[in-house]
Amino acid sequence: MDPGGDIDHLEAAARQAGVTIEKILLTHGHIDHCGQAGLLARQLGVPIEGPHQEDQFWIDQLKTQGMMFGMAGAESFTPDRWLVDGDTVSVGQETMRVIHCPGHTPGHVVFVHEADRLAFVGDVLFAGSIGRTDFPRGNHQQLIDSIRGKLFPLGDDIEFVPGHGPMSTFGEERRSNPFVGE
């Protein structure tokens, strides 16, 4: 999920864990989350699923951004499957629900594994914070609405893996997050 860069490290970790990468899932189109997704997909011969098509704007800029930020291998691509709210994705025997959560980017999606009460939220929500909305096409109110209206109703017990930083739960963020807490 979200191979922004350092694909040699990612491939080594997969080998060490004894897993086979069967597809790449993307939460959104920022370079630190998908900058090398196209290269990795081509090297492994696997499809890319996600994000929502509203992030094509960001994906189209990856090569230029890679040159600006010194990220070799960053390239534009077209996912094999754009995702929309309510879709499901499968990895091995596991299935996750897709929730479109715009705000950080217009096409940001979150993956929820309901059986394990676990969500992969990319840059929508962090322990004690939320994703930035000052990039082009970011929208602060949309982000707040996505978190409060789409994620928090899933339940306080849902643990989440953010794109950066430590894990938390929706309940903890509802109670204490200064940006979206009650």
Secondary structure, 3 states (H helix, E strand, C coil): CCCCCCHHHHHHHHHHHCCCCCCEECCCCCHHHHCCHHHHHHHHCCCEECCCHHHHHHHCCHHHHHHHHCCCCCCCCCCCECCCCCCEEEECCEEEEEEECCCCCCCCEEEEECCCCEEEEECCEECCEECCCCCCCCCHHHHHHHHHHHHHHHCCCCEEEECCCCCEEHHHHHHHCCCCCC
